[in-house]
Amino acid sequence: MKKTNRPLVLASVMLAMFIGAVEATIVSTAMPSISADLGGFSKYSWVFSAYLLMSTVTVLLYGKLSDIFGRKPIFAFGIILFLIGSLLCGLASSMEQLIFYRFIQGIGAGAVMPIATTIVGDIYTAEERGKIQGYLSSVWGISAVTGPAIGGFLVATIGWEYVFWVNIPLGILALAGVLLFLVEPQKKTKPSIDYLGAFLLTVSLTSFLYWLVEGGVGFAWNSALSYSLSLGAAAVFAVFVLVEKKAKDPMMPFDIWKNKSILYANLVSLFTGMILISVSSYLPTYVTGVMEQPATVAGFTLTAMSIGWPIAAFFSGRLLIKIGYFRTSLAGGIFLVIGSLLFVAMRPEFGPLWAAMSSFMIGVGMGLTSTAFIVSIQAAVTYEQRGTATASNMFMRNLGSTIGVALLGSLLNSSLLKYFQDNERDYTLNSVNGMLTEDSRNQLPVDVLSFLQEGLTQALQNVYSLTAIFAVISFVLIFGLPRKKGVSSNG
């Protein structure tokens, strides 16, 4: 019988992780240029929200489908859709088109990261997983180191379109490797797919996200539309929970959440997702718009997070065996708090090195916690539940990023609008587009540029203050994790 070629499958999975890493950093680096080219700063956060929303909603469904049909067909479907979305994003001629194509890209992305991680959980033993997940996170981070640099270079030379197209050849290689070299056990169970659960979750999250992003900007918080969206989202989510409890094969089996390792790892991941998106979405805007640095330097400040992540992940795999999940996660939580407080203290005159140092600390915190969580969750369940359990953690981190980008985007937009109003200036959010590139800055009068930079600084200060609160909450939640040492497995 043909066996799985573990090194080649691992290499293919690493390529899939590379796509995720590039998506997280390259697009952020290019966004100031994209916004200046296509216009629509008011829709800035939707470029992230559209992608995150669909990848969040679909991640649970893909995790469940991979447990039913196997990892290969679901991984293949996801990566092909992701590559189609990437191609279309580069062809977008307006911000609205780009947002729509990011929806398509996000639907595919929901399969790539969680199933790649689950495949590793399948082909390596519990004792090997800590080390291999550390390698995976390291490769994810090391590849992300090149992302901002490549992104800055592409934007400065041939255009922002190529930050999307760079995914395509690598995605094809990753797909070929998994299809050719992964051998899976035969599936004997009759498939039962929770379509109703998937639909209800999509409606609930979409309504909630739209409410967060547009609230205070597109409509007043105390308007009828605001109340309808928020109450409607809550009601549909309540129905989703009821449906899941009665479903034969639920998309989100709530019984796995009774395990403390899964419950608290997932709750912490919700808040670390918010922290992650805060840094990756808005740091390039701060560095280019306020510090007046080029896209390559903005990329460097994000690269620092991508350096901290793999270094910490590499050691996390070893720390898990020596000091256990709890202490490893706690160390990560401390770094997240330190990093977020450094962002709160940041001032424009501190320069990009301060931004990079803050970013590095966040990266270390993410590397320590994310590796510990994935390994502990995969050790807590059987093979038949591993796809769903791994997806639940990815779902919570993605959900955190989805809520985070909407909440923080809304806070940024409303802070800017209040600043304009308080100073009696007739500016709109799109006025910020003029300060995001050197050419457009040179066309602004000095007093106007200074006024806009002060407004953006204050608005982003509010964003980072909220991020610090998320970091403190995540640190407190880590104390709910079991205090056991070592690694155990359920298959």
C-alpha positions as CSV (number, residue, x, y, z in Angstrom):
1,M,0.0,0.0,0.0
2,K,1.3,3.5,-0.9
3,K,2.4,5.6,2.0
4,T,2.4,9.3,2.7
5,N,5.6,11.0,1.8
6,R,5.9,13.0,5.0
7,P,8.8,15.4,3.9
8,L,7.1,16.3,0.6
9,V,3.7,16.8,2.2
10,L,5.3,18.9,5.0
11,A,7.0,21.0,2.3
12,S,3.7,21.5,0.5
13,V,1.9,22.5,3.7
14,M,4.7,25.0,4.4
15,L,4.0,26.5,1.0
16,A,0.3,26.8,1.9
17,M,1.4,28.5,5.1
18,F,3.6,30.9,3.0
19,I,0.5,32.0,1.2
20,G,-1.2,32.8,4.5
21,A,1.8,34.7,5.7
22,V,2.1,36.7,2.5
23,E,-1.6,37.5,2.7
24,A,-1.3,38.9,6.2
25,T,1.7,41.2,5.5
26,I,2.0,42.0,1.8
27,V,-1.6,43.3,1.4
28,S,-1.2,45.5,4.6
29,T,2.0,47.0,3.2
30,A,0.4,47.7,-0.1
31,M,-2.9,49.1,1.2
32,P,-1.8,52.8,1.5
33,S,-0.8,52.6,-2.2
34,I,-4.0,50.7,-3.2
35,S,-6.1,53.3,-1.3
36,A,-4.3,56.2,-3.0
37,D,-4.8,54.6,-6.4
38,L,-8.4,53.3,-6.1
39,G,-9.6,55.9,-3.6
40,G,-12.1,55.1,-0.8
41,F,-10.2,55.4,2.5
42,S,-13.6,55.1,4.2
43,K,-13.8,51.5,2.8
44,Y,-10.2,50.7,3.8
45,S,-11.2,48.3,6.6
46,W,-13.6,46.5,4.3
47,V,-10.6,45.2,2.2
48,F,-9.6,43.2,5.4
49,S,-13.1,42.6,6.7
50,A,-14.4,41.0,3.5
51,Y,-11.5,38.5,3.4
52,L,-11.6,37.8,7.2
53,L,-15.4,37.4,7.2
54,M,-15.5,34.7,4.6
55,S,-12.4,32.9,5.8
56,T,-13.9,33.0,9.4
57,V,-17.4,31.7,8.4
58,T,-16.1,28.9,6.1
59,V,-13.2,27.7,8.4
60,L,-15.6,25.7,10.6
61,L,-17.5,24.2,7.6
62,Y,-14.2,23.2,5.9
63,G,-12.9,21.6,9.1
64,K,-16.1,19.6,9.4
65,L,-16.0,18.6,5.7
66,S,-12.4,17.5,6.0
67,D,-13.4,15.1,8.8
68,I,-16.1,13.7,6.5
69,F,-14.5,13.6,3.0
70,G,-10.8,13.8,3.9
71,R,-8.3,16.6,3.8
72,K,-7.2,16.4,0.2
73,P,-10.5,17.3,-1.7
74,I,-11.4,20.1,0.7
75,F,-7.8,21.6,0.6
76,A,-7.8,21.4,-3.2
77,F,-11.2,23.2,-3.5
78,G,-10.1,25.9,-1.0
79,I,-6.7,26.6,-2.6
80,I,-8.1,26.8,-6.2
81,L,-10.8,29.3,-5.1
82,F,-8.2,31.3,-3.2
83,L,-6.0,31.5,-6.3
84,I,-8.9,32.6,-8.5
85,G,-9.7,35.3,-5.9
86,S,-6.0,36.4,-5.9
87,L,-6.0,36.7,-9.7
88,L,-9.2,38.8,-9.7
89,C,-7.9,41.1,-6.8
90,G,-5.0,42.2,-9.0
91,L,-7.4,43.0,-11.8
92,A,-9.7,45.2,-9.6
93,S,-10.3,48.8,-10.9
94,S,-12.2,50.1,-8.0
95,M,-12.3,49.7,-4.2
96,E,-15.8,48.1,-4.5
97,Q,-14.4,45.5,-7.0
98,L,-11.4,44.7,-4.8
99,I,-13.7,44.2,-1.8
100,F,-15.9,41.8,-3.8
101,Y,-12.9,39.8,-5.0
102,R,-11.5,39.6,-1.5
103,F,-14.8,37.9,-0.5
104,I,-14.0,35.2,-3.1
105,Q,-10.4,35.0,-1.9
106,G,-11.6,34.6,1.7
107,I,-14.0,31.8,0.9
108,G,-11.0,29.8,-0.4
109,A,-8.6,30.9,2.4
110,G,-11.0,29.3,5.0
111,A,-9.7,25.9,3.9
112,V,-6.0,26.6,3.4
113,M,-4.6,27.4,6.9
114,P,-6.7,25.0,9.1
115,I,-6.5,22.0,6.8
116,A,-2.8,22.5,6.3
117,T,-2.4,22.5,10.1
118,T,-4.7,19.5,10.5
119,I,-2.7,17.5,7.9
120,V,0.4,17.9,10.0
121,G,-1.6,16.7,13.1
122,D,-2.6,13.6,11.1
123,I,0.8,12.5,9.8
124,Y,2.9,13.2,12.9
125,T,2.6,11.7,16.4
126,A,1.7,13.8,19.5
127,E,5.4,13.8,20.5
128,E,6.5,15.0,17.1
129,R,3.8,17.7,16.7
130,G,5.2,20.2,19.1
131,K,8.5,20.3,17.2
132,I,6.8,20.2,13.7
133,Q,4.2,22.9,14.6
134,G,7.1,25.0,15.8
135,Y,8.8,24.5,12.3
136,L,5.5,25.4,10.6
137,S,5.1,28.6,12.6
138,S,8.8,29.3,11.9
139,V,8.4,28.8,8.2
140,W,5.1,30.9,8.3
141,G,7.1,33.7,10.0
142,I,10.3,33.4,7.9
143,S,8.3,33.6,4.7
144,A,6.4,36.5,6.1
145,V,9.7,38.3,6.7
146,T,10.1,38.4,2.9
147,G,6.5,39.4,2.4
148,P,6.7,43.1,3.4
149,A,10.0,43.5,1.6
150,I,8.6,42.0,-1.6
151,G,5.4,44.0,-1.1
152,G,7.2,47.3,-0.8
153,F,9.4,46.4,-3.8
154,L,6.5,45.4,-6.0
155,V,4.5,48.5,-5.1
156,A,7.5,50.8,-5.8
157,T,8.3,49.1,-9.1
158,I,5.7,47.2,-11.1
159,G,2.5,47.9,-9.1
160,W,0.4,46.7,-6.2
161,E,-1.5,44.2,-8.4
162,Y,1.5,41.8,-8.1
163,V,1.1,41.5,-4.3
164,F,-1.9,39.3,-5.1
165,W,-0.5,37.5,-8.1
166,V,2.7,36.4,-6.2
167,N,0.4,33.8,-4.5
168,I,-0.5,31.9,-7.7
169,P,2.6,29.9,-8.6
170,L,3.3,28.9,-5.0
171,G,-0.4,27.9,-4.5
172,I,-0.2,25.6,-7.5
173,L,2.9,23.9,-6.1
174,A,1.4,23.4,-2.7
175,L,-1.8,21.9,-4.2
176,A,0.2,19.5,-6.4
177,G,2.3,18.3,-3.4
178,V,-0.7,17.5,-1.2
179,L,-2.6,15.8,-4.0
180,L,0.3,13.7,-5.1
181,F,2.0,12.7,-1.8
182,L,-0.6,12.6,0.9
183,V,-2.3,9.2,1.4
184,E,-5.4,9.3,3.6
185,P,-7.4,6.5,5.3
186,Q,-10.6,5.5,3.4
187,K,-13.8,7.2,4.6
188,K,-16.5,4.8,5.5
189,T,-19.0,7.1,7.2
190,K,-22.0,8.5,5.4
191,P,-21.6,12.2,5.0
192,S,-24.0,14.5,6.9
193,I,-23.4,18.2,6.3
194,D,-24.8,21.0,8.4
195,Y,-25.9,23.4,5.7
196,L,-28.4,25.2,7.9
197,G,-25.8,25.9,10.6
198,A,-23.3,27.3,8.0
199,F,-26.0,29.6,6.6
200,L,-27.1,30.9,10.0
201,L,-23.6,31.6,11.1
202,T,-22.9,33.5,7.8
203,V,-26.0,35.7,8.2
204,S,-25.2,36.4,11.9
205,L,-21.6,37.3,11.4
206,T,-22.2,39.3,8.3
207,S,-24.9,41.4,10.0
208,F,-22.7,41.9,13.1
209,L,-19.7,42.9,11.0
210,Y,-21.6,45.4,8.9
211,W,-23.0,46.9,12.1
212,L,-19.5,47.3,13.5
213,V,-17.8,48.7,10.4
214,E,-20.5,51.1,9.4
215,G,-21.8,52.1,12.8
216,G,-21.1,55.8,13.6
217,V,-20.0,56.3,9.9
218,G,-22.6,55.0,7.5
219,F,-25.4,55.3,10.1
220,A,-25.8,56.5,13.7
221,W,-25.3,54.1,16.5
222,N,-28.7,54.9,18.0
223,S,-30.6,54.6,14.6
224,A,-33.3,52.0,13.8
225,L,-30.9,50.3,11.3
226,S,-28.2,50.0,14.0
227,Y,-30.7,48.4,16.4
228,S,-32.1,46.1,13.7
229,L,-28.6,44.8,12.7
230,S,-27.3,44.2,16.2
231,L,-30.5,42.6,17.5
232,G,-30.9,40.6,14.3
233,A,-27.3,39.3,14.4
234,A,-27.8,38.2,18.1
235,A,-31.2,36.5,17.3
236,V,-29.8,34.6,14.3
237,F,-26.8,33.5,16.4
238,A,-29.1,32.2,19.2
239,V,-31.0,30.2,16.5
240,F,-27.6,28.9,15.2
241,V,-26.7,27.6,18.7
242,L,-30.1,25.8,19.0
243,V,-29.7,24.3,15.6
244,E,-26.2,23.1,16.4
245,K,-27.3,21.4,19.6
246,K,-30.0,19.4,17.7
247,A,-28.0,18.7,14.5
248,K,-26.9,15.1,13.8
249,D,-23.5,16.2,12.7
250,P,-23.1,19.9,13.8
251,M,-20.7,22.3,12.1
252,M,-19.7,23.4,15.6
253,P,-19.9,20.5,18.1
254,F,-20.2,22.3,21.4
255,D,-19.2,19.2,23.4
256,I,-15.5,19.7,22.4
257,W,-15.7,23.1,24.2
258,K,-16.2,21.3,27.5
259,N,-12.5,20.5,27.4
260,K,-10.7,23.3,29.3
261,S,-7.7,23.1,27.0
262,I,-9.9,23.8,24.0
263,L,-12.2,26.3,25.7
264,Y,-9.6,28.7,27.1
265,A,-7.2,28.3,24.1
266,N,-10.0,29.4,21.8
267,L,-11.1,32.3,24.1
268,V,-7.5,33.6,24.2
269,S,-7.2,33.1,20.4
270,L,-10.3,35.4,20.0
271,F,-8.4,38.3,21.6
272,T,-5.0,37.5,20.1
273,G,-6.8,37.7,16.7
274,M,-7.9,41.2,17.5
275,I,-4.4,42.2,18.5
276,L,-2.9,40.7,15.4
277,I,-5.2,42.5,13.0
278,S,-4.7,45.8,14.8
279,V,-1.0,45.6,14.2
280,S,-1.0,44.3,10.6
281,S,-3.9,46.5,9.4
282,Y,-3.0,49.9,10.8
283,L,0.8,50.0,11.5
284,P,1.6,50.6,7.7
285,T,-0.9,53.5,7.7
286,Y,0.8,55.0,10.8
287,V,4.4,54.6,9.4
288,T,3.6,55.9,5.9
289,G,1.0,58.6,6.7
290,V,2.3,60.0,10.1
291,M,6.0,59.1,10.1
292,E,6.2,59.8,6.3
293,Q,8.2,56.7,5.6
294,P,8.1,54.7,2.3
295,A,6.2,51.4,1.9
296,T,9.4,49.4,2.2
297,V,10.0,50.9,5.7
298,A,6.4,50.3,6.7
299,G,6.9,46.7,5.5
300,F,10.0,46.4,7.7
301,T,8.0,47.3,10.9
302,L,5.6,44.5,10.1
303,T,8.6,42.2,9.3
304,A,9.7,42.6,12.9
305,M,6.6,40.8,14.0
306,S,7.2,38.1,11.5
307,I,10.7,37.6,12.9
308,G,9.5,37.5,16.5
309,W,6.8,34.9,15.6
310,P,9.1,32.1,14.2
311,I,11.8,32.6,16.8
312,A,9.2,32.2,19.6
313,A,7.4,29.4,17.8
314,F,10.7,27.5,17.4
315,F,11.3,27.6,21.2
316,S,7.6,27.1,22.0
317,G,7.7,23.5,20.6
318,R,10.5,22.7,23.0
319,L,9.1,24.7,26.0
320,L,5.9,22.7,25.7
321,I,7.7,19.5,26.6
322,K,9.8,21.1,29.4
323,I,7.4,23.5,31.2
324,G,4.0,22.6,29.7
325,Y,1.2,24.4,27.9
326,F,0.2,26.7,30.7
327,R,3.6,28.3,31.4
328,T,4.4,28.5,27.7
329,S,1.1,30.3,27.0
330,L,1.6,32.6,30.0
331,A,5.0,33.7,28.7
332,G,3.3,34.5,25.4
333,G,0.6,36.5,27.1
334,I,3.2,38.6,28.9
335,F,4.9,39.5,25.6
336,L,1.5,40.5,24.0
337,V,0.9,42.9,26.9
338,I,4.4,44.4,26.7
339,G,4.1,44.8,22.9
340,S,0.7,46.4,23.0
341,L,1.7,48.9,25.7
342,L,4.7,49.9,23.6
343,F,2.3,50.8,20.8
344,V,0.2,52.9,23.2
345,A,3.4,54.8,24.1
346,M,4.5,55.3,20.5
347,R,4.8,58.8,19.1
348,P,5.6,59.9,15.5
349,E,9.0,61.3,16.5
350,F,10.1,57.9,17.9
351,G,10.5,56.7,14.3
352,P,10.1,53.3,12.7
353,L,12.5,51.4,15.0
354,W,10.1,51.9,17.9
355,A,7.2,50.6,15.8
356,A,9.4,47.6,14.8
357,M,10.3,46.8,18.4
358,S,6.7,46.9,19.5
359,S,5.8,44.7,16.5
360,F,8.5,42.2,17.4
361,M,7.2,41.8,21.0
362,I,3.7,41.1,19.6
363,G,5.3,38.5,17.2
364,V,7.0,36.7,20.2
365,G,3.7,36.6,22.1
366,M,1.8,35.2,19.0
367,G,4.6,32.6,18.4
368,L,4.5,31.2,21.9
369,T,0.7,31.1,22.3
370,S,-0.4,29.9,18.8
371,T,1.9,26.9,18.8
372,A,1.0,25.9,22.3
373,F,-2.7,26.1,21.6
374,I,-2.6,24.1,18.3
375,V,-0.6,21.3,19.9
376,S,-2.6,21.1,23.1
377,I,-5.9,21.1,21.1
378,Q,-4.8,18.4,18.7
379,A,-3.7,16.2,21.7
380,A,-7.1,16.6,23.4
381,V,-9.2,15.0,20.6
382,T,-9.4,11.9,18.4
383,Y,-8.5,11.7,14.7
384,E,-12.2,12.0,13.8
385,Q,-12.5,15.3,15.7
386,R,-9.1,16.8,14.8
387,G,-10.2,18.7,11.8
388,T,-13.1,20.3,13.6
389,A,-11.1,21.0,16.8
390,T,-8.2,22.6,14.8
391,A,-10.7,24.6,12.8
392,S,-12.4,25.8,16.0
393,N,-9.2,27.4,17.1
394,M,-8.5,29.0,13.7
395,F,-12.2,30.1,13.7
396,M,-11.8,31.9,17.0
397,R,-8.6,33.6,15.9
398,N,-10.2,34.6,12.6
399,L,-13.3,35.7,14.4
400,G,-11.2,37.9,16.6
401,S,-9.5,39.4,13.6
402,T,-12.9,39.9,11.9
403,I,-14.4,41.6,14.9
404,G,-11.1,43.5,15.6
405,V,-10.8,45.0,12.1
406,A,-14.4,46.1,12.1
407,L,-14.3,47.4,15.7
408,L,-11.0,49.1,15.3
409,G,-11.8,50.4,11.8
410,S,-15.0,51.9,13.2
411,L,-13.1,53.5,16.1
412,L,-10.5,54.9,13.7
413,N,-13.1,56.4,11.3
414,S,-15.3,57.8,14.1
415,S,-12.2,59.3,15.9
416,L,-11.2,61.0,12.7
417,L,-14.6,62.4,12.0
418,K,-14.9,63.7,15.6
419,Y,-11.5,65.3,15.2
420,F,-12.6,67.1,12.0
421,Q,-15.9,68.2,13.6
422,D,-14.2,69.4,16.8
423,N,-11.8,71.5,14.8
424,E,-14.6,72.8,12.5
425,R,-12.9,71.5,9.3
426,D,-14.9,70.3,6.3
427,Y,-12.9,67.2,5.7
428,T,-14.1,63.6,4.9
429,L,-12.4,60.3,5.6
430,N,-11.1,60.2,2.0
431,S,-9.1,63.3,2.8
432,V,-6.6,61.0,4.5
433,N,-5.8,59.4,1.1
434,G,-3.7,62.5,0.4
435,M,-1.1,61.7,3.1
436,L,-0.5,58.0,2.3
437,T,2.1,58.4,-0.4
438,E,5.1,60.8,-0.9
439,D,3.7,62.2,-4.2
440,S,0.3,63.0,-2.7
441,R,1.8,64.5,0.5
442,N,3.9,66.9,-1.6
443,Q,0.8,68.3,-3.2
444,L,-0.8,69.2,0.2
445,P,-0.2,72.6,1.9
446,V,2.1,72.1,5.0
447,D,-0.7,73.2,7.5
448,V,-3.2,70.8,6.0
449,L,-0.7,67.9,6.1
450,S,0.2,68.7,9.7
451,F,-3.5,68.9,10.6
452,L,-4.3,65.5,9.0
453,Q,-1.3,63.8,10.5
454,E,-2.3,65.0,14.0
455,G,-5.8,63.6,13.5
456,L,-4.6,60.2,12.3
457,T,-2.1,60.1,15.2
458,Q,-4.9,60.7,17.7
459,A,-7.3,58.2,16.0
460,L,-4.6,55.4,15.9
461,Q,-3.7,56.2,19.6
462,N,-7.3,55.2,20.4
463,V,-7.0,52.0,18.3
464,Y,-3.8,51.0,20.2
465,S,-5.3,51.8,23.6
466,L,-8.2,49.4,22.8
467,T,-5.6,46.8,21.5
468,A,-3.8,47.0,24.9
469,I,-7.1,46.2,26.6
470,F,-7.5,43.1,24.4
471,A,-3.9,42.0,25.4
472,V,-4.7,42.3,29.1
473,I,-7.9,40.3,28.7
474,S,-6.1,37.5,26.8
475,F,-3.4,37.4,29.6
476,V,-6.1,37.0,32.3
477,L,-7.9,34.2,30.2
478,I,-4.7,32.2,30.0
479,F,-5.1,31.4,33.7
480,G,-8.0,29.2,32.8
481,L,-5.8,26.7,31.0
482,P,-5.0,23.3,32.7
483,R,-1.6,23.4,34.6
484,K,-0.4,20.0,33.3
485,K,3.1,19.3,31.9
486,G,4.1,17.1,29.0
487,V,2.3,16.0,25.8
488,S,-0.5,13.4,25.6
489,S,-2.5,12.2,22.7
490,N,-5.9,10.7,21.8
491,G,-4.8,9.4,18.5
